[in-house]
């Protein structure tokens, strides 16, 4: 016949644990936590508070890594955009300079449109569309977009003779126009924010004929 050991349970004086005493005099200790009862001599698992702290630290680390990654990617894209904007501005300016220099005369002018009589007696037009943000070259029924994503563009005209204050003499007579002053500003957006801006402050093009 098996004998069941008598176990006597008593509370610690500090009220935070139980001690069970077997009939053979051995003492079994138990610890009561806010989340359960486990033996003091056994290996315990992680508590809920420990898990919350670990999760918070991991979230902070992952957030810092993600922020660094996004900043690096945005900087890389911005550098590429600067290169593209600069190349587009230089190509547009080279095309306009080459074509305007060989025209015969300016026949029509506004701050966003120039119409020339070209060397072959056909009309050559440069027009800026603020809605589409484009600068377009038009000749013989063909249109070529020279600039895209252009926020601002302005044409101005003057004579070729410089004044005493190192500027050129303005004129409203199209027959006297020999100098075209053009300025523009282009930009690009990254993730919905305007980040890159590349501007040609001033370019002066002389009509040689």
ZATI-54151 format. One record per atom (N, C-alpha, C): residue number from 1; x negated, y, z negated. Coordinates in steps of 0.02 Angstrom, whole numbers, plus 50000, padded with zeros to 5 digits. Atoms other than C-alpha are relative to their C-alpha. Layout:
REM residues N
seq	east	north	up
NUM	X	Y	Z
...
//
This chain:
REM residues 209
seq	east	north	up
1	49958	49941	50000
1	50000	50000	50000
1	49956	50062	50000
2	50040	49940	49994
2	49930	50165	50057
2	50020	50051	49947
3	49988	49949	50051
3	49909	50298	49928
3	49996	50069	50031
4	49999	49931	49974
4	49954	50476	49975
4	49966	50045	49949
5	50036	49956	50044
5	49834	50600	49903
5	50043	50060	49981
6	49962	49942	50023
6	49915	50731	49799
6	49961	50063	50013
7	50031	49937	49982
7	49879	50904	49857
7	50034	50056	49962
8	49973	49944	50038
8	49901	51057	49749
8	49980	50065	50035
9	50013	49937	49964
9	49915	51226	49833
9	50006	50058	49952
10	49998	49940	50042
10	49874	51389	49748
10	49975	50059	50040
11	50020	49937	49967
11	49853	51569	49805
11	49935	50025	49970
12	50060	49965	50025
12	49685	51660	49794
12	50022	50061	49961
13	49985	49941	50041
13	49675	51803	49675
13	50009	50062	50042
14	49993	49940	49958
14	49658	51927	49820
14	50061	49997	50045
15	49938	50004	49963
15	49817	51863	49901
15	49992	49990	50074
16	50011	50005	49929
16	49737	51834	50073
16	49986	49928	50022
17	50015	50068	49978
17	49715	51645	50074
17	50033	49949	49955
18	49974	50056	50037
18	49772	51476	50015
18	49944	49950	49988
19	50048	50053	50015
19	49670	51343	49930
19	50040	49938	49982
20	49966	50063	50016
20	49727	51162	49930
20	49950	49953	49967
21	50044	50044	50038
21	49651	51043	49803
21	50027	49930	50004
22	49979	50070	49996
22	49656	50858	49835
22	49990	49968	49932
23	50004	50036	50063
23	49671	50729	49697
23	49929	49979	49985
24	50069	50020	50012
24	49488	50683	49721
24	49956	50059	49984
25	50038	49942	50021
25	49436	50860	49679
25	49973	50042	50057
26	50025	49960	49945
26	49394	50919	49853
26	50044	50061	50012
27	49963	49938	49991
27	49443	51097	49895
27	50004	50016	50075
28	49989	49981	49930
28	49517	51141	50063
28	50021	50073	50002
29	49985	49929	49997
29	49517	51325	50108
29	50036	50018	50065
30	49964	49975	49942
30	49635	51413	50227
30	50002	50076	49996
31	49997	49926	49997
31	49641	51594	50287
31	50063	50020	50038
32	49940	49975	49968
32	49800	51686	50330
32	49985	50066	50033
33	50007	49936	49964
33	49789	51818	50464
33	50069	50024	50020
34	49936	49973	49979
34	49923	51928	50536
34	50031	49963	50058
35	49976	50033	49940
35	49941	51811	50684
35	50003	49924	49992
36	49994	50073	50009
36	49936	51636	50606
36	49956	49975	49944
37	50037	50033	50054
37	49858	51514	50484
37	49950	49953	50032
38	50050	50046	49975
38	49693	51427	50521
38	49951	49983	49945
39	50047	50022	50051
39	49565	51331	50421
39	49938	50042	50002
40	50059	49957	50003
40	49420	51436	50360
40	49938	49965	50023
41	50059	50036	49980
41	49295	51301	50400
41	49999	49982	50074
42	49997	50018	49929
42	49351	51278	50582
42	49979	50060	50043
43	50019	49947	49952
43	49294	51376	50737
43	50063	50032	50028
44	49940	49965	49978
44	49426	51508	50775
44	49994	50028	50070
45	49999	49968	49934
45	49478	51578	50946
45	50002	50076	49994
46	49997	49927	49999
46	49491	51761	50999
46	50067	50024	49974
47	49938	49971	50023
47	49619	51866	50912
47	50029	50047	50054
48	49968	49956	49952
48	49742	51977	51005
48	49965	50068	50003
49	50035	49936	50001
49	49649	52134	50951
49	49934	49996	50038
50	50062	50010	49963
50	49485	52065	51019
50	50013	49998	50075
51	49982	50003	49929
51	49570	52027	51184
51	50018	50068	50027
52	49982	49933	49978
52	49641	52203	51194
52	49937	50043	50009
53	50062	49961	49995
53	49470	52281	51162
53	49960	49978	50061
54	50037	50025	49942
54	49387	52169	51292
54	50032	50022	50066
55	49965	49979	49939
55	49521	52209	51421
55	49990	50075	50013
56	50010	49928	49992
56	49502	52396	51389
56	49930	50016	50026
57	50069	49989	49978
57	49313	52390	51409
57	49992	49979	50073
58	50005	50023	49931
58	49328	52288	51568
58	50035	50048	50048
59	49965	49951	49957
59	49455	52412	51638
59	49959	50063	50011
60	50042	49940	49993
60	49338	52558	51604
60	49942	49986	50048
61	50056	50017	49957
61	49193	52468	51689
61	50023	49996	50073
62	49975	50006	49932
62	49296	52422	51842
62	50021	50068	50028
63	49981	49933	49977
63	49365	52600	51851
63	49940	50041	50020
64	50061	49963	49983
64	49190	52674	51849
64	49969	49975	50065
65	50027	50029	49938
65	49132	52554	51985
65	50042	50021	50060
66	49956	49980	49945
66	49284	52594	52093
66	49991	50074	50017
67	50010	49929	49987
67	49258	52781	52072
67	49934	50013	50036
68	50064	49993	49967
68	49075	52766	52120
68	50003	49977	50073
69	49993	50026	49931
69	49121	52662	52273
69	50038	50050	50044
70	49961	49953	49961
70	49253	52787	52330
70	49960	50063	50015
71	50041	49940	49989
71	49134	52934	52307
71	49947	49987	50053
72	50052	50016	49951
72	48997	52847	52406
72	50030	49994	50070
73	49969	50008	49934
73	49116	52799	52547
73	50022	50068	50028
74	49979	49934	49976
74	49186	52976	52556
74	49941	50042	50023
75	50059	49963	49980
75	49012	53051	52563
75	49973	49975	50066
76	50023	50030	49937
76	48963	52931	52702
76	50043	50023	50058
77	49955	49977	49947
77	49117	52976	52804
77	49991	50075	50014
78	50009	49928	49991
78	49088	53162	52774
78	49937	50015	50041
79	50061	49990	49961
79	48910	53150	52842
79	50012	49983	50073
80	49984	50017	49931
80	48975	53063	52997
80	50043	50053	50034
81	49958	49948	49972
81	49108	53196	53020
81	49961	50063	50018
82	50041	49942	49985
82	48981	53336	53010
82	49962	49991	50065
83	50036	50013	49938
83	48881	53254	53148
83	50045	50004	50061
84	49953	49998	49944
84	49034	53232	53259
84	50023	50071	50015
85	49978	49931	49990
85	49095	53410	53232
85	49945	50043	50032
86	50056	49961	49972
86	48924	53483	53269
86	49989	49982	50073
87	50010	50021	49931
87	48905	53380	53427
87	50056	50026	50045
88	49944	49975	49960
88	49080	53428	53489
88	49994	50075	50011
89	50008	49928	49993
89	49046	53613	53457
89	49945	50018	50050
90	50055	49986	49953
90	48881	53609	53549
90	50019	49983	50072
91	49980	50019	49932
91	48955	53517	53698
91	50050	50051	50029
92	49951	49951	49977
92	49102	53639	53709
92	49966	50066	50018
93	50035	49937	49987
93	48986	53790	53698
93	49956	49995	50063
94	50041	50009	49940
94	48868	53719	53830
94	50042	50003	50063
95	49956	50000	49942
95	49013	53689	53950
95	50025	50070	50016
96	49974	49933	49990
96	49088	53862	53924
96	49945	50047	50025
97	50055	49956	49979
97	48919	53949	53941
97	49981	49988	50073
98	50018	50016	49930
98	48877	53858	54104
98	50053	50025	50048
99	49947	49982	49953
99	49047	53890	54183
99	50012	50076	50003
100	49986	49928	50001
100	49070	54072	54127
100	49944	50039	50034
101	50057	49963	49971
101	48896	54127	54182
101	50003	50003	50077
102	49999	50001	49927
102	48931	54079	54362
102	50066	50025	50030
103	49938	49971	49974
103	49103	54160	54377
103	49987	50068	50031
104	50006	49933	49968
104	49133	54316	54481
104	50025	50055	49954
105	49971	49947	50041
105	49244	54413	54362
105	50054	49971	49955
106	49945	50016	50044
106	49368	54405	54220
106	50063	50034	50026
107	49938	49973	49971
107	49546	54426	54285
107	50057	50008	49949
108	49947	49994	50051
108	49652	54403	54127
108	49970	49982	49932
109	50030	50009	50066
109	49615	54412	53942
109	50052	50007	49945
110	49968	49993	50066
110	49699	54380	53773
110	49951	49972	49949
111	50046	50025	50052
111	49621	54332	53608
111	49995	49924	49999
112	50002	50073	49999
112	49660	54149	53643
112	49998	49972	50071
113	50001	50025	49931
113	49650	54139	53834
113	49956	50044	50044
114	50042	49966	49950
114	49524	54185	53969
114	50014	49969	50068
115	49992	50023	49931
115	49556	54175	54156
115	49948	50036	50043
116	50054	49973	49958
116	49410	54198	54276
116	50014	49984	50073
117	50007	50018	49930
117	49386	54204	54462
117	49933	49963	50006
118	50060	50041	50000
118	49263	54063	54483
118	49958	50012	50063
119	50045	49990	49944
119	49118	54054	54605
119	50030	49976	50066
120	49968	50025	49940
120	49227	53958	54729
120	50067	50034	50013
121	49941	49958	49992
121	49365	54090	54716
121	50063	49968	49969
122	49943	50030	50035
122	49479	53973	54615
122	50003	50026	49928
123	49991	49976	50069
123	49548	54014	54444
123	49970	49950	49951
124	50029	50040	50055
124	49455	53950	54291
124	50028	50028	49935
125	49965	49978	50060
125	49550	53956	54127
125	49973	49963	49939
126	50013	50029	50066
126	49501	53927	53946
126	50056	50024	49954
127	49942	49982	50041
127	49651	53921	53829
127	49998	49961	49935
128	49998	50031	50067
128	49668	53887	53643
128	50073	49992	49980
129	49932	50016	50024
129	49827	53802	53578
129	49995	49991	49924
130	50004	50003	50073
130	49845	53839	53392
130	50043	49944	49971
131	49958	50055	50025
131	49984	53710	53372
131	49966	49933	50006
132	50035	50063	49989
132	49885	53568	53448
132	49929	50001	49974
133	50068	49990	50026
133	49721	53639	53379
133	49948	49977	50052
134	50045	50021	49946
134	49634	53615	53547
134	49979	50060	50042
135	50025	49954	49949
135	49528	53716	53667
135	49994	49961	50065
136	49995	50038	49938
136	49560	53665	53847
136	49973	50041	50058
137	50024	49971	49937
137	49474	53703	54011
137	50046	49976	50056
138	49954	50016	49946
138	49590	53711	54163
138	49973	50028	50066
139	50021	49978	49933
139	49541	53717	54346
139	50025	49951	50052
140	49977	50041	49945
140	49620	53654	54506
140	50049	49946	49980
141	49950	50049	50022
141	49761	53565	54415
141	49973	49949	49951
142	50030	50046	50048
142	49640	53469	54304
142	49988	50036	49933
143	50010	49972	50068
143	49631	53496	54115
143	49951	49956	49962
144	50049	50036	50041
144	49487	53449	54002
144	50000	50030	49930
145	50001	49977	50070
145	49497	53461	53812
145	49928	50005	49978
146	50068	49989	50022
146	49336	53538	53750
146	49992	49995	49924
147	50003	50003	50073
147	49377	53551	53565
147	50066	49973	49973
148	49942	50024	50037
148	49495	53459	53449
148	49992	50018	49927
149	50000	49984	50072
149	49544	53490	53268
149	49970	50069	49987
150	50026	49931	50004
150	49506	53675	53294
150	50051	50043	49962
151	49954	49961	50042
151	49584	53781	53156
151	50006	50072	50022
152	50001	49928	49983
152	49536	53951	53224
152	49957	50010	50061
153	50040	49980	49942
153	49475	54024	53389
153	50019	50070	50020
154	49988	49931	49979
154	49456	54202	53450
154	49952	50018	50056
155	50040	49972	49945
155	49396	54279	53614
155	49998	50076	49993
156	50006	49928	49997
156	49332	54456	53630
156	49957	50018	50061
157	50035	49980	49939
157	49261	54555	53777
157	49965	50067	49988
158	50036	49937	50004
158	49137	54697	53799
158	49956	50008	50061
159	50050	49989	49948
159	49013	54774	53917
159	49934	49968	49980
160	50064	50030	50014
160	48838	54710	53930
160	49952	50049	49968
161	50044	49948	50026
161	48762	54876	53874
161	50005	50002	49924
162	49998	49995	50073
162	48713	54880	53690
162	50007	50073	49977
163	49993	49933	50029
163	48758	55029	53581
163	49943	50013	49952
164	50055	49980	50045
164	48648	55121	53457
164	49998	49959	49936
165	49999	50039	50062
165	48703	55012	53310
165	49994	49925	50013
166	50016	50068	49983
166	48650	54851	53397
166	50062	49956	50013
167	49941	50035	49976
167	48826	54803	53451
167	50010	50018	50073
168	49988	49988	49929
168	48896	54798	53626
168	50063	50044	50008
169	49947	49952	49989
169	49013	54928	53698
169	50064	49964	50020
170	49935	50032	49984
170	49194	54872	53695
170	50032	50034	50060
171	49966	49973	49942
171	49300	54895	53849
171	50066	49964	50010
172	49936	50030	49982
172	49479	54865	53904
172	50006	49991	50076
173	50000	50006	49927
173	49436	54875	54090
173	49968	49933	50018
174	50025	50067	49984
174	49418	54697	54154
174	49944	50002	50051
175	50054	49995	49951
175	49306	54756	54296
175	49932	50015	49967
176	50061	49983	50035
176	49178	54814	54167
176	49976	49945	49953
177	50017	50054	50047
177	49179	54654	54065
177	49943	49958	50026
178	50057	50041	49983
178	49012	54566	54069
178	49978	49955	49942
179	50019	50039	50058
179	49004	54490	53896
179	50062	49971	49966
180	49945	50035	50034
180	49120	54361	53817
180	49976	49979	49931
181	50016	50018	50070
181	49117	54344	53628
181	50052	49948	49977
182	49955	50053	50021
182	49190	54180	53564
182	49979	49974	49931
183	50014	50030	50066
183	49204	54110	53388
183	50056	49951	49984
184	49949	50049	50019
184	49294	53959	53319
184	49979	49964	49936
185	50012	50039	50060
185	49309	53848	53167
185	50039	49935	50005
186	49968	50067	49997
186	49346	53661	53166
186	49993	49966	49933
187	50003	50036	50064
187	49380	53543	53022
187	50030	49930	50009
188	49972	50067	50002
188	49424	53364	52980
188	50023	49985	49929
189	49974	50021	50064
189	49519	53281	52840
189	49976	49930	49982
190	50016	50066	50026
190	49470	53135	52731
190	50050	49984	49945
191	49949	50021	50048
191	49610	53045	52639
191	50048	50057	49985
192	49951	49947	50007
192	49727	53192	52669
192	49974	50066	49975
193	50029	49937	50024
193	49607	53326	52605
193	49951	50027	50052
194	50046	49969	49953
194	49515	53450	52716
194	49932	50006	49966
195	50065	50004	50031
195	49334	53413	52677
195	49946	50031	50044
196	50053	49979	49955
196	49226	53446	52829
196	50020	50062	50039
197	49989	49941	49960
197	49214	53617	52909
197	49935	50017	50037
198	50058	49981	49960
198	49095	53658	53052
198	50020	50058	50044
199	49979	49940	49964
199	49102	53832	53125
199	49944	50027	50043
200	50045	49961	49958
200	49021	53924	53269
200	50017	50073	49986
201	49983	49933	50021
201	49013	54099	53196
201	50010	50046	50059
202	49995	49956	49941
202	48979	54193	53357
202	49956	49973	50056
203	50039	50017	49940
203	48924	54148	53532
203	50017	50052	50053
204	49991	49948	49948
204	48899	54283	53664
204	49977	49971	50067
205	50013	50029	49934
205	48907	54227	53846
205	50002	50056	50052
206	50006	49946	49951
206	48851	54343	53987
206	50024	49975	50068
207	49981	50013	49931
207	48937	54346	54157
207	49944	50028	50044
208	50060	49979	49963
208	48786	54354	54273
208	50016	50034	50067
209	49985	49972	49934
209	48873	54399	54436
209	50029	50071	49994
//
